[in-house]
Amino acid sequence: MTDFSCVITAGGENGGSEGPDALRASVASVLGQSLRGSEAVVVLAARADAPTRTAARALADSFPGRVRLIHPDPAARTTGALRNAGLDAATGRYVLVLTPGERLRRHACRNLWQAGERSRADLVAGRWTRTTEEGGKEQEPPWQGELYARSRTVARFADAPGLVVRDVLVTGFCLRREAARRHGLRYEEDLAHGEILFGPLAAAAVGRITLVRRLIVTGRAVPDRARDLAALVEAHRRVAATLDAHGLPALSEERERAFVRDHLVPLARSFPRLPAGRRTRVAATAARVLTAPVPRELPPLERVAATLLARGDAEGVLRAAYALSRPATVCAPVVMGEGGRVEWDDRCPVDVTELGHQHRQFGGARLMNRLTRCTAEEGRLLLEGRLVLPPHLTPDAPFTATLEFRARGGARAVAFPVDDVRHDGNGVTWGARADVSRLLRPLGARDTAWDARLIVEAGGVRSVSDLFGPQDLVEGAVRFAARPRLGRLSGDTWEPYITLKDHLALRLTARRRPARTTRRLVRYATHFRPARKAKRLARALRRRLDRYRSRGFKATTYNTWLTRLPVCRGSVVFESHMGRCYGDSPRALHEEIRRQGLKLRPTWSYDTSPAGFPDDARLVRRWSWRYLWALARAEYWVDNQGFPQHLRKPAGTTYLQTWHGSAYKRMGFDETRVRLQNAPQRERLQQAVHRFDHFLVRSEHDVATLARAYRLPEDRLLRTGYPRNDALVAERTRTETEGRLPRPPLAGALGIDDHKKVVLYAPTFRGGPAAGGKQARRRLLLDVREFAERFGDTYTLLVRAHYLEAARLPLCPPGTVIDVSRHHDVSEVLALADVLVTDYSSIMFDFALLDRPVILYAPDLDTYAAERGSYFDLREKAPGPVTATQEELFAELAEVKKSDIRHAPQRAAFAAEFGAYDRGDAARQVVAAVFSHRGAGQGDRHTTDHDRGADR
C-alpha cells in the first residue's frame, strides 16, 4: 500500500477539452512529489483518442512503479464513472483526484499527508489556483483567503461553512481511503461537473476535517459557463438539497447567493465576447434551468444580471454586462418606482436606487451608447446606435450630435457630422456616415489606433460617450482605404474593430503587398542582431538612469555629500503629513512666523501637486534633488509626521517635531508590529526619532505615551499644546460670545445651507498605503447612503478619510454627503462641524476642545484594541457615546441634543485630561521657544541665487 494515490482520468465524455499534454503535466506533478510513496492512477476511457492513449501507455511503461494504467469497464464513459473506477483501484492511504491539466505543487502530498496523520482527519483540504479567462494567468479565488487564513481542524463541516457555500472542494483535497469506502462516497456518474457535488457530500459524511494554508493544486481550468450552464445549475441544486437534508437552510441560502456571484455574474460578464447566436442560446438555456428566485441580498447590478439571465433576455444581459464593468454608467432607462425607489427599467423592476442614477444630470452622467450597426455603404463607414437617456436626464432642448475619432494616446481628433438624431422618450437613436478614407489622415507611424465616441449636445451641455458593441458586431469585410501622411507604405487600410473594453475603434493595417513588405522590413530592422543589441544598451542606460533617480541612491548621496554643505541661516523646511497637504501645526507655525514678520525663508515640500500650498514660500517636491538640497542646508526642519527615515539631520539643523495627534492606540516601540521587527529595523526607527530636537505635547498623557513609546528624553519635550489647535480654541471662544452664525467661510465654499447641521465622519487609519505610494481606496464602515436617506434633510455629512487613504463614496442627493478628504487643513473642517463621528482617530482629542458632541462608531472595538493595543479603556473615558452598530449610531444622531447634555461632563473631563496645554497660544509659544533668536532684521546672510529660486 502506498501513502498517496492520485487519480487522473482521461477521455471522459464530459471531461472537457483534455489532451495528452494536460495528462502528461498532471502525471509529471505527481512524479515530482517530495513524498516518494505517491502514485498516479491513470484511468483511461475506452473512447479516449489515440494521442491520449499513447501518452498514457508511455507514462505507465516509463514509470512502472509510480504510474498505474487502469482500463475500466467500457460502459464507464462519463468522467464521474472513470473517477469511481479510480477510487476503486486506489491503494494509497489517502486518495486525491485530479482533472487533466491540474498540477500538484512539489510538497502537496507531503503537506496533506502530514496534516492528516497529525490531526487524524478523514478529509484534508488546501488552497488551489485556477487559470483566469483573460491571459491565462494563475489566480486564487478571492474567497479562499478567509477560509484558509490559518491551518485548523474542525469537527464537522458546518464549523467551516465556506467549504460548502463556495465550490471549494472541487480540487486540492484528499480523503482517507478507508473513510471514503466506509461512507460509500461515489461521484454522480450522470453529472457533468460531479466534483462540485462530491466535495460537499464527502465533507458532510466524514468527521474531522483539516484545512491547511498551503497551496496544493495549480492549473485548474475555469468552467465554460456558457456551455455547461445546465450542468452547473444541476450540481448546485444537488448541493443545496444536501444542505437542506442536514438541516442547514441558512447555508443553502448563502450558497444560492454565492452561486449567482461565482457563476451567473461571470457568465453575464462574458456576453460581449459571445457571438449573437450563442448569446441567444445561452439566454434560452438560462430561462429554462434558472427557476429559483434571485436572492434579494445581492448588489443591485448583480441582481439585475441574474434576473435578466433567468428571463432569457439576451440583449438585457448584454447591457447588464456593460454596467457590471462600469457601475457609474447609466445603461438602462431607469424608472422611478414607489417611495422614490429607482428601478432598472419597465421590464426588470430591480431596485437600483443605490447606484445614484437619479441624482445624475445630463452632461455629468456617463451614458451607455449601444452600437447597433457597423458596416460599409457606398465607400463610407455607416454607424448606427442608441444612447440610453432616462426621462429625468432629458434636457428641454433639441439634440445635435457629432461623431469623433481620436488618436489613442494623442490629442488629434477628427469630427464627422451626425445628421440623423432622434429622441424617442428614453433614448437617442442616431446614425452617421463617415468618409474615413478622405477625411481621416493619420501620420502613419504611431497613430495607428483611433477610438470612436459620440458627442451629443443639448442646450449648450455636452455628453460624451464611447460606442459599446459586442465583439462580433463588426463584420470582417468592413474595410476602407487609408491615406497616411507618410504614404501608403506605412499602412493602406482602415479596419473597424471592437476593443477589449468593448468599444469601437479603427486601426491602420497593411493589406497590400507594398505596405506589408514595408512593415516586414521595419520589423526586421528593429529585431535583427544589431537592433537587439542597441535595445539592450538602451535598456541598460535606462536602468542606470533609474538608479540615479532612485531613493536609495539619493539617500546615499545626501548622507555622504549634501550633509557636508554649510547651513543656510534662516531657512526653514516645512512638511505636513509627508507632503500631502498644507495644514496641521506646521501651517499654523508658518503663518505665525509670517504674522510676526520674522525674516525666515520657508520651504514647503509637496508630494504630488503644489496646488493649495502658499505662494510666498519656495516649493520643492518630496524626494526631488531640490528637496534634498533644501533639507541639507536648512537651519530648521518642521514637520508633524517624520522626514524620510533614511536621511540624516545635518549637524547645524534644529528639528521641530510637532506630531499629529495624541495616542489612543499603541505607538512606536509599544506596538506589537515594531516589537516583532528585527534589530536593524528597530535601530533605524530609533535613529529617526533621535533626530528630534523638540517634540510638542499637549498633555501629560502625551508624555506618558508618545514620549515614552518613542524614548524621548524630558529636555526635548515642549509642553505648549498643538499650534493647529489654536484655531479651535479661538472658534470655541467666538461661538460662546457670538453664537454659531455666521459659519466659517468653508461652509459657503462647500455649499452647505445654514439651516442644516454638519456631521463630520473621520475614521482612523486601518492599513498601509497602496502600492506605488498611492492612496488606498477603502470602503467605509458607515453606510453614507443610508445616512443621506435618513438624515439628508437636516444634516450634511462631511467625510474625511485618513491622509494615507481615500474614501469610496456612493452618489447621494446633492448637499447630503461631501468628501473633504483633500481639504488641506483639518482644523477648518473641525471648526465647521457640529457633530463628530469617529472611531479611534486622534481627531477626537482635538474636537473635544470645541465642546461639541462626539459620537464614537466602533463596531470592532474589542478586536481593534486586542490586535493594535490601546493606552486606555475607550468606553470608560470616551467624550461621548460609544456605538457598536449603525442603528445605535443613528439613534444617537436622532437624539443628539439629549446626548450632548448627557455627555457634557465626560466631554469636559476628556478635554481637560488630553488637552491640558491647548490654551490657544501654542503657535506663539513655539515660535518664541524655537525661533526667538531670529529677529525681524536677521536671517539675510548666506543667501544664494539658488536659494531665491522657486521649484514650482
N, C-alpha and C positions, 0 to 999 in steps of 0.2 A: 504494500500500500504506500502511495506517495503522500506527500504533505498537501499538495495542491493540484487540483485538476482544473484546467482552463478549457471550457467547452467553446469551440468555434464552429459555427455552421457555415455551409457553403452551398448555394444553389437552391434555396427555398423559394417557393412560389411568391411569397410576399416579403422577401428579404431585401428588397430594394436593388439598387444598382451595384451588386457585388461583382468582384472580378478577381483574377489571380493576384494582382498586385496588392489588393486590400487583404487577401488571405495571407500572403507572404508577410506583410507588415505586422499583422496580428500575431502570427506564429513566431516571428522573429522577436517580438517583445516578450513572449513567454520564454523563449530560449535564452534571452539575455537577463533573466531574473537572477538576483543575487541569492535567492533561496533555491538551491540546486534541486531540492525534492519537488519540483514543479513540472508538470507535463501538459502538453497541448493535446486535447482530444478533438480531432477534426472530424466533423460529421458531414459526409459528402452525400448530397441528394442524388437520386438516380437521374434527375433532369438537369444536373449541372452541365455546363458547356465544356467543351473539350479542353480549352486552356486552363480552366479551373481544376478539372480532374487531373490534368498533367501536373499542375503545380502542387496539388495535394499529395499525389503519389511521390513526387520528387522530395518533398519535405519529409514524408514518412520514411522513405528509403535512406535519406541523408542522416536522419537523427532517429534511429530505431528505438532508442531507449527513452526518448523525450517526446516524440510525436507519434500518436496512435491514430490510424485512419479507420473510421467507423463507416460501414456501409449499412444503413438502416433498411427496414422493410421498404420496398418500392412504393407502398401505399403512403408512406410518410413523405408528403410533398410540401407541406407548409413549413415555415420557419419554426412555429411552435412545436410541431411534431418532431422536427430534427433536434430541437433543443431537449425535448423529453428523452429522445434516444441518447443524447449526450449525457444527460443526468443519470440514465441507467447504466451507461458504460463507464462512468467516472469511478476511480478507485481512490482518489485523494481524501484526506481527512476533511478538507474544505473544497468546495466546488464554486467556480466563478464562470459566468457566461459572458462571452464577448461577441459582438457583431463584427464581421469582417471590416477591417479599416480601423477599428478601435485598438489602441496600443496601451499596454501596461507600462507604467514607469518602472525603472530598474528595480527599485526596492518595494514595489507594490505588494507582491505576495508575502514578503517577509514582514512588512508592516501589518498587513491584515492578519497573518498567522500569529504574530506575537500578541497583537491586541486580543485575538480570540482566545489564545491559551491563557493569557493573564486574567481576562475577565470572565472566562467560561461562558461567553455569549454564543448564541446559536447563529446570529447574523451580525456581521461586521461591515460597516459601510464607510466609504471615504469620498473625497471630492473627485470631480471629473470635469473635463472641459469639452467643448464642442466647437466645431468649425463654424464661424459666422457666415451668414449668407452673402455678405459683401466682403470680398477679398480673401476669404478662406482662412482668416486668422483664428487662432485658438483663443477661446474666451470662456470663463466660468459663468454659469447662470448667476445673475445678481443675488438671488435668494440663498445661494449656498453659504455666503459669508456668515450670516447669522446662525444658520443651522450648525455649521462646523466651526464656530468661533473657538471652541475648546473641545478637546477629546473628553468623552464621558460615556458612561454606561447607564442605560435606562432599563427599568424592569418590564415595561410594556410600551408598545408603540405610541399610545396616547400621551405618554410623557414627552415625546418629541413629535408633536403633530406635523411639523414640517415634512416628515418622511412621507406622509400620505396626502397632505394638502397639495404639494407640488409633485411633479414627476421626478422625484429624487432617485428612487430605486429602479432605474432603468438600466443602470450600469454602475461599475465602481463598487460593487458589494459582493461579498461571498457568504455562502451558507455552510454550516456544518453538515456534511453529507448525511450523517446519521439522523440529524434533526429533519432534514428535508424528506427522507424516506419515512420517518416516523409520522410526520404530519401529512404525508401523501401530497407534497407540493408538486404541481404539474403546470406546464404552460397550457393555456387555452389554444387548442390546435386550429380553431376556426376564426381566430382573431389575428388580424394583420400585425397590429402593434401589441402583441401579447405581453411584452416586457412591462408595459405600463400597468397592467393588472397583476402580473406575477409578483412584483416587488411588494405592493401593499398586502397581497394575500400572505406572502411569507412573513412580513412584519407582524400581521395580525395573528398568525399561527404560532410563531416561536415565542420564547420567553424573553430572555435578556438580549438586548441589542446594544452594540458598542459603535460609537461614532468616533472616527479618527480624523484629525485635521489634515492628514497627508493627502497629497494628490495621487490618485490611483490610476485613473484612465484618462487618456487624451485621444483626440481624433474622432469623437462621436459626431456623427452627421446629424444636422438639423432635419427633422422630418419634412417631407414635401407636403405641406398642409393643404395645398390646393388639390393635390392628387389623392391624399389619404384622409380627407376630412371626415368621411363617414366612419372609417375605422378608428380614428382618434376619438370621435364622439362616442362610439360604442364602448371603447375601452374606458373612457371617462365615466360613462354611466355605470359600468360594472364596478368600478372602484367606489363610486358614490353609494351603490347598493350595498357593497361590503361594509362601508362605514355605518350606514343605516342599520344593517343587521347587527352590528356591535353596539348599537345604542348611542351613536355619536352623530346626531343630526347636525350639530353645530360645525363639526369638521366637514361634513358633507356640503353644507352651505358655503363654508370657506373655500372648499375645493372648487365649487362652481364658479366663484369669483376668480380663483387662480386660473382655471381653465380658460376663461374668457381672456384674461390678460396674457397668458402664455401661448395661446394658440389662435384664438379668434382675432385678437387685435393684430398680431403679426401677419395673419392671413389678409386682413383688410389692408394693412400697410403695403402688401405685395401687389395689390391690384393694379397700380400704374404700370407694373412690369409684365403683366399678363396680357396675352392677345385678347381681342374683344370677344372672340368666340369662347375662349376658355373662361373669361370673366363671367360670361352668361351661364356657362355650365356649372361653375363653382357656386354661383349665387343660387342656382336652382337646387343643387345638392344641399346647400346650407338651409334653404327653405324647407327641404324635406326632412332633414335629420335634426335640426335645432328646434326642438319642441318645448324645451324648458324655458320659463320666463327669464329674461335678462336680469341679473341682480341689480337692485337699485343703489347699492353702496359703491358702485364703480364711479370713477371720474366721468364727467359728462361726455367727453368725446369718445372714450372707450365704450360707454353705454350706447352712444349713437351708432358707432361702427357695428357693435354686436347686434343691435336691433335691426339695422338695415340688412345685415347678413341674414338674419333669421327670416326676414321678409322677402329675401331673394331680389333685392333692389340693387342690381349691379352698378348702375350709374350713381346711385346714392352712396354706395360703398366707396366708389372712386372719389367722390367729394370728401367723404369722411377720411379717406387715406391722406388726402392733401391737408386736411385740417389737423390730423394727428401729428404730422411733421411740422406744422405751422399753427400752433394754437391761437396766436394773435390774429390770424386771418379770418375774415368773415367768409365762410364757404357755403352758406345756405341762407335762404331768405327767412331769417328768424322772424317769428311772430310773437306778439305779446299775448300771454295767457292770463288766467285768473290770478288776482292778487299781485300783479306786477311781475309774474314769472315770465321768463323768456323761453320759448320752445324752438327746437331745431328748424322745423318747417311744418306745414299743414299735414303732411303725410307721416311725419315722425315726431310726435309730440313729446320728445325727451327734453327735460328741463336742462337748459344750458345757461341759466342766469349767471352762474359764477364765472363764465367766460368774459362777462362785462361788455358784450357787444352792444347792449342797449345804451351804453354811455359813450360810444364812439360817434364821431362826426365825419361827414364826407370830407375827404381831403386828409384827415388824420387816420382814417381806418384803412387797413390793408384788405383789399377785396380780391376774392378768387376770380380769375379771368379764365374761363374754360374754353380752350381752343377746340372747336368742333370740326374744322375743315382746314386742311393744308394741302394744296395741290397747285398744279400749273394750269394756267389758262391764257392762251394767246401770248405765250412768252413771258408772262408775268406771274409773280407769286400771289396766289389767291388765298387769303386767310379769312376765316370767319370764326366768331366766338361769341361768348356771352359772359358779361360781367355781372356777378351777383351784387344786387343792390337792394337791401331790405327797405321797406317803405319809410321807416323812421330815419334812414340815412339819405333819402332822396331830396336833393335841393330843389327849390322852387325856381328853376331856371332851365332854359334849353341846354342840351348837351352838344358838345363838339369833341372830336377825338383825333388823335394823331398817333400813327404807328411809328415807333422809333427803333432803330438798330444801333446799338452802342458797342464799340470795340471793347472786348474783355480786357480789363487791366489798363485801359487807356481812357482818354477824355473825348475821343472823336465819336460823333453820333450823326446819323443821317435820318431825317424825318420824312415820312410819307403821309399824305392826307388820307383820312378815313371818311369817305363820302356817305356810307350807309350806317347811320347811328339811330337806333330806335329804342325808346324806353317802353317797357311792357308791364309796368306795375311793380315787379320785384326783381328787375334786372335790366341790363342794357345789352341789346343784341347789336352786333357790329360786323362789318365786312370791309375788307380793304384789298386793293390790287396794287402791289408794289413792283415797280420796274427795277429790280435789284441789279440787273445786268448793266443798265445805263447809269443809274444814279449812285450805286454803292461801289465806290472806288477805293479799295484798301491799298495800303502801301505794298503789302505782299510779303513782308519779312516776318514781323512779329504780330501783326493784327490779323490773324487768320481765323479768329472766332469772334462772332458778333451776336450779342444777346438781344432778343426782341422784347419789347414792352409796349404797353398801350397807355397813352396819356389821355384821360378823359377830363374835360373841363366844363364846369357849370357855375355861372355867377362869379367868375374870377377865381374859383377854387379848383385846384388840380388834384386828381387822383391817379397815381402811377401804379401799374400792376404788371407783373410778369405773365406770360402766356403759358398756362398749365395744360399739359396734354399727356395721355398715356404713351408708352414707348412705341406702340405700333401705329400711332396716328399718322406719321409721315410715311408716305409711300416711297419705296426705293427709287422710283423713276423720276421723282421730282428733283430736277437739276436745272441750273441756269448758267449761262456763260458768264464768266468773270473777266474784269479788265483791271488787274492790279496796276498801280502806278509804276512799279518796277518792271512791268511787262509780263506777258503770259508765261514766261519761263518760270516765274515764281508761283504760278497757280492759274488754272484756267476755268474752274467750275465752282459754282456755289451749290452747296448741298444743305438743305434744312435737316435738322435732327433734333431729338429730344435729349436734353442733358440728364445727368444722373440726378439732378434736382427736379426733374420732370418739367423743365421749361424749354420753350422753343428757342433755337439758336441757328445761326448759319455758320458753316465752316468753309474755308477756301481749300479746295483739294486739287490734285493734279491727276487728270484722267487721260489727257492726250500725251502722245509719246514725247514731245519736247519738254513739257513740264515734268513728266515722270523721270526722264533722263537727267534733267537738271537737279531734281531732288535726290536722285541716287548719287550723283556726283558730289552734291553738298554733303550728303551723309558720309560718303567715303572720305571726303576731305576732312571731316570732323571726327572720324573714327579710326583712320589708319594710324600707324605706329607713331610718327612724329606728332600728330594731333593729340593722341592719347598721352604722350609724354608731356606736351605743353599743358594739357589739362591737369596732369598730376602736379606739375610745377606750380600752376595757378592755385590749385587746392592747397598745396603746402604753404604758399605765400599767404593765402587767406587764413590758414591756421596760425601762422606766425603773427599776423596782424591781430587776429582774435586774441592771441595770448597777450600781446601788448595792451589790448583793451580789457583784459580780464581783471577781476577784482583782486585775485591773488597777486598778479604782477604789480598792480597799482599799490596794493598794501605794502609789498616788499620795497618798492621804490620810495614810497612815502616814509616808511620806518627807517630806511637806510640813508636816504639823501635829503628828503624835504624837511625832516625834523631838525636838520642842522642849520636851516636858514634862520636869520635873525627875526625876532618877533617884531611885528609892526605895531607900535604903541597906539592904543585907541581903537584897534579893530576888534569887532565882536562878531562871532558866528552864531546865529540863532537857528534852531531846528525844533520843529514840533511834530511829534508822532512820526519820526523818521522821514520828515519832509513831506508828509501827506497833507498838511494843512498849515494855514497861517492862523494860529489860535493858541489857546491854553495860556499858561503862565509865561512862556517866552514872549508871546504877543503883548501881554499886559506889561512886562518889563520893558519891551521895546518902546511902547507908547509912553511909559513913564519917563524913560530916558529922553525921548523926544520932547515931552512936556517940560522937563527941567532944563532943556537946552544943553545937555552935556555934549561935548564935542567928541562923540564916539562914532566910528564908521561901521554901521551894521551891515552884515551879510546874511541873507536868508537862504537856506537850502530848500529845494523843492524836489519831489520825487519824480513826477511825470509831467506836470504842467505848471507854469508860473502864474496861471490865472488866479486872481484873488490875493496875491502877495503884494506887499507895499511897493509903491513906485519910488520911494525915496531911499530904498536900500538896494545894495548890489545883490543880484540873484544868481545862484550857481546851482546846477543840477547835481543831485546827490551822486556820489561816486565818479563824477567827472574829474578831469585833471585840475580844473579851476577850483573845484570843491576841495580837493586835497591841498592845493596851494593855499587856499584861504584858511583851512584848519592848521596847516603847518606854521602860518605866520600870525595867527590870531592871538591877541592878548587875552581874550576871554572866549570860552565856549559856554553856551547857554542852551540847554535842551531839557525835555521832560521825559525822554524815553531812554536815550543812550546813543551816543555816536557809535559808529561801527566798532565792534569789539577788537578787531584786528589792528586798529590804528592807535599808536602810542600818542600820549599827550606830550607836546613839547615842554621843555623844562621851564620856559618862561610864561606858560599859559595857565590861567586860572579857570577851572572847570566848575561851573554852577549847575548843579542838577536840581531842577525844580520839581521833578517827579510828576506823575499823572493821576494820583489818587490814593486815598487811604485803602487799607487792605482788609477785606473780609476773608478771601481765600488765601491760602498759604503762598508765600512768595520766596524767591531767592533760594537760599540753601535750606529753607524749611520745606521746599517742595519735594515730594517723593521722586518726581522725574529727575530733579537735579541730584538728589542723593544717590540715585542709581547710575549716574553718569560715571565715566572713568575719571581718573585723576587729572589727565591733561585738560579735559573739558571743564572740570570744576576750577582748575587753576586759571584757565582762560577767563572764566566768569569773575573770579576773584581779582584778577589783574584789571579787568574792565571797570570793576567797582572802585578799585583803589585809585582810579584816575580822578574821582570826585574830590574837589576841594571844599565844596559847600553842598549841603543837602537840606532841602526845605522840609519841615514837618509842620503839621497843623494841629497836633495834639500829642499828648503823651502816649496815646495808643500807637501813633506812628513810630515813636521812639522804641516802644516795646515790641513792635512787629517788624516794620520795614528796616529800621536801623539795625536791629539785632539780626534779621534774616540776611542782610547784606554785609554784616560785620563791619559797620561804620563806627569809627571812634566818636566820642562825645564832642570833641573840638570841631568836628566838621558839620555839626547839626546847627541849622538856623531855625529857631522857634519863632517864625514870623507868620505862619499861615501861607496859603497859596495866593499869589498875586491874581490869578484868574478869578478868585472868589471875591475880590474887592467889588466887582460889578454886582454880584448877588447881594452883598451886604448893603450896597447903595440902593439897589432895587427894593429890598425889603423896607428900608427907611422911607423911600419915596412912597410906596404903597400904603404904609402906615399913616403917613401925613397927608397924602393927596388922593389916595384911592388907586384902583387898578386901571382906570381910564385916565388919559389915553394910553393905549397899549404901546409897547416898544415899536420902532419903525419896522422891525422884521414882520410884524403881523400884516402890515399893508403890502409888503413885498410878496408875502405868500398868499395874499388874497383871502385872509381869514375875516369873517364877519364879526363885528363887535358883540353880537348877541350870542355867539357860540363860545362855549368853554373849550379850552385847549388841553388835550391829554397827550403827554409825551411818553412814547413807548421806547425804552432804551435798554435792550437786553445786553448781557455780558458777552465777552469773547468766549467761544466754545470750541475753537480748534485752530490749527495752523493755517497760514496763508496758502493760497492756491499755488500751483506750480508756476514758475516764472516770475514770482513776486506779485502776481495779480491778486486782486481781492477775491476771496472765496465767496460764492453766492450761496446763501443758505436759506432754507425755509424757516420762517418764524414760528415759534411755538404758539403765538397768539394768532387766531383766525381774524385777520383785519377785515375781511369781507363781512363776516358776521357782526363785527363791531360796527361797521358802517351801516348795516341794516338796522341794528337795534338802537344806536345812539347817533346816527348821522344827522338828525335834526337838531340836536342840542350840543354835540361835541364835534370838534375837528381833531383827528388823531395824527400826531406827528410821529414818524418812525425814524429813529436814528440808530443805525447799525454801528457796530464797533468799527473803528477805522481800518482794521485788517479784514473786514468782511463787508459784503454788500447784501442788502435785503432783496428778496424776490417778492414784489408786491403785486397782487391782482388788480385789475382795473375796477375801480369803485366810483360811485357817483361823485361828480366834481365837488370839491370843498370838504370831503369827508376824510380822506386819507392823503397825507402829503409826506413824501420822503425827504427828510432834511439831513440825510447821512453825509452829503457833500458840503453842507454849510461849514465854513471854516471854524467858527468859534462856537463851541457848545454853550458857553455862558450866555450868549444871546438867546439861544433856544430855551435854556432853563428859565431865563427871566420872562419869557413869553408864556411858559406852560403854567396852567392852573393845577394840574394833577400830574404826578409822575408814576408810571407803571414800569417796574424793572424787576430783575431777579436778584443777581448777585453783583451787579455792576457797582463800581465805586462812585458812580454818579449820584447814588442816593445820599452819600455823605455830603456832597455839595448842595444838592437840592434842599436838604433839611435846613440850610441856613435861611431859606426863604419863608420857612414856617408855613408851607403849603402841603396839602395831602400827598402822602406817598403810599402806594399800594404795591406790595410785592407779589408777583405772579411767578411762583416757583414750583411747578409740578414735579420736578425731580430733585427737590431739596435734599432729601436724605441720601440719594445716590450721589449727587454732586459733592456734598460735604464729605462723604466717605471716600470718594475717589480723589478729589483735589485737596481735601483738608481745609479747615477753617480755623479762624482765631477766636471765634465766639459763637454762641448759640443764636442764630438769626431770629428764631421765634421769640426768644427771650428779650432781645434788645431792639427788635425791629421798630422803625419810626412809624409804622402803620400796620394794617392787617396783612397777614401772610396767607395767600390763597393758593390752593393746590390744583384747582380745576378752573376751567374757563367760566363755568356757571357761577362759581364763587366770586371770581373777579368781576363779572358783570353785575352781580348782586351788590357788591361794594360800590361800583360806579353809579348804580342807580340810586344809592343812598349815600352819596359821597359827603353831603353836608353833615349828616349824623356821624359818619365815620370820622370826619375831620374833627368834630368836637370830642368824640370819644377817645381819639388817639393823640390829642394835642399834648397832654403831659409826656407821653412817651416820645413824641417828636422833639419836644424841648430838651428832654434829657439826652436824647440821641445827639442833637446838635451841640449840646454843651460838652459831651464826652469826646466826640470825634472832631469838633471844630473849635476847640477852645482858643486857638491862636488866630482864628479868622476874625479880625476886628475891622476890616475894611481899609487897612493901611499897609498891607503886606508888600505891595509893589514899592512904596516909598521906603519902607524899612530895608528891603533887599537892596535897592539901589544905593541907599546910604551905607549899608554894610559892605557891599562888594565893589561899587564903582565910585565911592565918595571921593577918592583922591583924584578922580578925573574931572577936574574943574571945567567950567564953561570955556575957558580960554586955552585949555590944554588939548593935546592929542593930535597936533598937526605935523609932528615930526615923522621922519622916515616914511614919507608918502611917495609912492612911485606912480608913474603913468598907469601901470598895470592895476594898481590898487584903485585908481579912479574909474576904471572901466566897469562896465556892467555886462554881465553874461546873461542876457535875457533869453 
